[in-house]
Amino acid sequence: MAGVTLSLSEEELQALVPKFTAIRDDFVSIVDEIASGSNSWTKISESGGVLLKKRSYANSAFEQFASVSTVDIPAAKIYELLEDFATRSQWDAVVSYYSELAHLPDIDTSDGGKMHVGIMYSQTNAMFGGMISGRDFVDFRTAEEATDSQGRAVYRIGWASPENGEELVPTAKGYTRGFNFTGGISITAINEKQSQITYTIRSDPRGSLSAWLVNKGVTFNLTSFIASVKKRLS
């Protein structure tokens, strides 16, 4: 899939604005709910400075998972790493390929800010000795620098898969096309040297996988991400 790009008309770009806005607002709402300690979220575990939670949805087998952790790395430095798409596969244990297919003009956020938006394509490594084979994803991605109610810098990266992902980019040979519901990474600057990372995922990996194996894969993704960021930047 190297070198794949998308060419969209001005009309097509404008039609996507509400979709990106909805993804961003949904992600912000999810992160706020996690931070509030809402009882809709159940604690899974807390180990090595990483708190894992999950939330169920009515009439859906796919749960939302989240990790919350504090790291001794400046928030801006983490955000800069995540915006460097070319190096993602070099440090993220889960991702084998990550590329921006189309970069769209910045969009106004509902609270007066600006967000960068793009259409992403990614591939993941097989996990657990091949029990979970490689997946590929097409996602609409938003990224923004903001300030929270306490005046702290906050960096948010949200995403979700479009329903027509297969039309945009066909599934790569040897991979199964997965689907991401709204998820993302929020990085809050606690001070100049410390950050809190909230990472949330809700995915349908598709294929013949048990719920137990899917959940194991997602929680591995959440915890390994933190370890990978620390290793890369500490």
Disulfide bonds with the S-S distance in Angstrom:
none
